[in-house]
């Protein structure tokens, strides 16, 4: 029996990105794409699927009118320059022997000496790929250190600007750390099995009560 393909809806503002997604993933999934939610759903529904198993959403998406072809071209060129600057920065990190492998080695040391996987990474330099890899390897979360804006850097010494940025973001950082601690508790890690077990017990109890009440109810009905 042939396995039923899962379906996905991809929403992105760039038509070229939509085409790439469809061309490369149509053999793996039933695909619907569009520059809006309605367009993507309509595209999927032409395949006979009403709703997808998964929505795939572009994170940076225009609020308001979609970008023109010229604006998208400007965006792609800016992204290329950004990648070039990031590559230069990563080469400096490598020269100074700073890599994400060092952080992973720290995590392994925590495990070896403390037998604990309750850790988050607190980082300024991690890329998206490194953050995702850290989560896959067991980090509870990856929390970003706050950066000063350019005006703050120009107005004061660099260290002072970082101090101000941390102070401004301290409440948010504390909330993220508290959330990470909550996610390390036994209750959080087993919540789904606890919920399903509780529901199963409740259903079993109600079924038992109903089974015991049914003969009495039946006799009472007959007496009437």
LUMMARDREN-91103 format. One record per residue (C-alpha): z, y, x; residue number from 0. Coordinates in steps of 0.5 Angstrom, whole numbers, plus 2048, in hexadecimal, padded with zeros to 3 digits. Layout:
N
    Z    Y    X   nr
    Z    Y    X  NUM
...
***
This chain:
224
    Z    Y    X   nr
  800  800  800    0
  7FE  807  803    1
  804  80B  804    2
  803  812  800    3
  802  818  804    4
  808  81D  804    5
  805  824  802    6
  807  82B  805    7
  805  832  803    8
  804  837  809    9
  805  83F  808   10
  802  843  80D   11
  7FF  84A  80D   12
  7FA  848  813   13
  7F4  845  810   14
  7F2  842  817   15
  7F9  83F  817   16
  7F8  83C  810   17
  7F2  839  812   18
  7F5  836  819   19
  7FB  833  814   20
  7F6  82F  80F   21
  7F1  82D  815   22
  7F6  82A  819   23
  7FB  827  814   24
  7F7  825  80E   25
  7F6  81E  811   26
  7FE  81D  811   27
  800  821  80A   28
  7FD  823  804   29
  7FC  82B  805   30
  7FC  831  801   31
  7FC  838  805   32
  7FB  83F  803   33
  7FD  846  805   34
  802  846  7FF   35
  807  841  7FB   36
  802  841  7F5   37
  7FC  840  7F9   38
  7FF  83A  7FD   39
  801  837  7F7   40
  7FB  838  7F4   41
  7F7  835  7FA   42
  7FC  82F  7FA   43
  7FB  82E  7F2   44
  7F4  82D  7F3   45
  7F5  826  7F7   46
  7F9  824  7F1   47
  800  825  7F3   48
  804  82A  7EF   49
  80A  82C  7F4   50
  80A  82A  7FC   51
  80F  826  7FF   52
  810  82C  804   53
  80F  833  805   54
  80D  836  80C   55
  80E  83D  80C   56
  80C  842  811   57
  812  846  814   58
  80F  84C  815   59
  80B  84E  80F   60
  809  855  80D   61
  80D  858  807   62
  808  85C  803   63
  801  85B  804   64
  7FE  856  808   65
  7FB  858  80F   66
  7F4  85A  810   67
  7F0  856  815   68
  7F0  85C  81A   69
  7F8  85C  819   70
  7F8  855  81A   71
  7F4  856  821   72
  7F9  85B  823   73
  7FF  856  822   74
  7FB  850  826   75
  7FA  855  82C   76
  801  858  82C   77
  804  850  82B   78
  7FF  84F  831   79
  803  854  835   80
  80A  852  833   81
  808  84B  835   82
  806  84E  83C   83
  80C  852  83D   84
  810  84C  83B   85
  80D  847  840   86
  80F  84C  845   87
  816  84C  843   88
  816  845  843   89
  814  845  84A   90
  819  849  84C   91
  81E  845  849   92
  81B  83F  84C   93
  81B  842  853   94
  823  844  852   95
  824  83C  850   96
  826  83E  849   97
  823  839  844   98
  825  836  83D   99
  826  830  841  100
  82D  833  844  101
  82F  834  83D  102
  82E  82D  83B  103
  831  82B  841  104
  837  82F  83F  105
  837  82B  838  106
  837  824  83B  107
  83D  826  840  108
  841  828  839  109
  83F  821  837  110
  841  81E  83D  111
  848  821  83E  112
  84A  823  837  113
  846  81E  833  114
  844  823  82E  115
  83D  825  82B  116
  840  82B  828  117
  83C  831  82B  118
  838  836  82A  119
  833  83A  82F  120
  834  841  82F  121
  82E  844  833  122
  82A  84A  834  123
  824  847  837  124
  822  841  833  125
  81B  840  830  126
  81A  83D  82A  127
  818  837  82D  128
  81E  836  831  129
  823  838  82B  130
  81F  832  827  131
  820  82D  82C  132
  827  82F  82D  133
  828  82E  826  134
  825  827  826  135
  829  825  82C  136
  830  826  828  137
  832  82E  828  138
  835  830  822  139
  831  836  822  140
  82E  83B  827  141
  831  842  826  142
  82D  848  829  143
  831  84D  82E  144
  830  854  82B  145
  82B  859  82F  146
  82B  860  82F  147
  826  864  82C  148
  821  868  831  149
  825  86F  82F  150
  82C  86C  831  151
  829  86A  838  152
  826  871  83A  153
  82C  874  837  154
  831  871  83C  155
  832  86C  841  156
  82F  865  840  157
  836  861  840  158
  839  866  83B  159
  833  865  836  160
  834  85E  836  161
  83B  85F  835  162
  83A  864  82F  163
  835  85F  82C  164
  83A  859  82C  165
  83F  85D  829  166
  83A  85F  823  167
  839  858  822  168
  840  855  823  169
  841  854  81C  170
  83A  850  81B  171
  83C  84C  821  172
  843  84A  81F  173
  840  848  818  174
  83A  844  81B  175
  840  840  820  176
  844  83F  81A  177
  83E  83C  816  178
  83D  837  81C  179
  844  835  81C  180
  844  833  815  181
  83E  82F  816  182
  842  82B  81B  183
  847  829  816  184
  847  822  814  185
  846  824  80D  186
  840  828  80E  187
  83D  822  812  188
  83E  81D  80D  189
  83D  822  806  190
  837  81E  804  191
  83A  817  804  192
  841  81A  801  193
  83D  81D  7FB  194
  839  817  7FA  195
  83F  812  7FA  196
  843  817  7F6  197
  83D  817  7F1  198
  83D  810  7F1  199
  844  80F  7F0  200
  844  813  7EA  201
  83E  810  7E7  202
  841  809  7E8  203
  848  80C  7E5  204
  844  80F  7DF  205
  840  808  7DE  206
  847  804  7DE  207
  84A  809  7D9  208
  844  809  7D4  209
  844  801  7D5  210
  84B  801  7D3  211
  84B  806  7CD  212
  844  803  7CA  213
  847  7FD  7C7  214
  84D  801  7C4  215
  848  806  7C1  216
  844  800  7BE  217
  84A  7FD  7BA  218
  84C  804  7B8  219
  845  805  7B5  220
  845  7FF  7B2  221
  84B  800  7AE  222
  848  807  7AC  223
***
